[in-house]
Amino acid sequence: MGELTEQRPDLGFVTLSAEHLRSLLVHLRDAEGFTHLVLLTAVDWLEEGQFQLTYLLSNREKGCDLGMRVMIERPADALVSMESIHDLWPTAETYQRELFDTMKFAEENFKQRPGRETWDPAHYMKQQLYPDSN
């Protein structure tokens, strides 16, 4: 399992593999008081060929939140899926449906491409402002 990264005193994140997610979510809900699913969202890392799913849980008694990040390979020729957690938190179904609808909208409205070129903002702006310097 991943290491805890503290963003601030009341918020931390753990990056873990998909096979450990469900057992950790059940443990956090049942034994650690993280009873509220605040958010379930996804990021498509085109260049890295991965999707990132982020699950944010809240422990209201202790006033703290914990996020779990799961990286999933993004094969070019296959659909990606992840086990649903709506049996643990019924509200997850709404988030999952929203992710599916967003993906469908993107596929219908944006040209598909194999990736995109990115630039480090500081380096890119320096090149734009001072093209003769290296």
Residue, then its C-alpha position, 0 to 999 in steps of 0.5 A: m500500500g502507498e505512503l500517506t502524504e499530508q496536504r494539511p493537518d486535516l487532509g491526507f492522500v494515499t496512492l494505492s493499487a486497485e486490488h487494495l482499494r476496496s479492503l481499505l475503504v471498508h476498513l476506513r468506513d467500519a473501523e476508522g470512522f470515515t463514514h462519508l464519501v465526499l467525492l469520486t473523480a477521475v483524471d485522464w493522464l494521456e501522456e502517461g497512459q493512465f487514469q487516476l481515480t480519486y476517492l475522498l472520505s471524511n471522518r466528521e467526528k475527527g474533522c479530517d479527510l482522507g483521499m485514496r488515489v488509484m492509478i489504472e492503465r489506459p490501454a489504447d484499444a480497450l475500455v477501462s473499468m473499475e469495481s463499483i463501490h456503490d454498495l459501500w456508499p450509495t452516493a458513489e453511483t451518482y459520481q460513477r454515472e457522472l464520470f461515464d456521462t463525461m467520458k461519453f460527452a468527450e468521445e462525442n464532441f472532441k477529436q480523439r488523439p494519441g496524446r498531447e505535447t506538454w511544456d514545463p510552464a517556466h521553461y516554456m515562458k522563458q522561451q517565449l519571452y527570451p527566444d535567443s537564450n537557451 
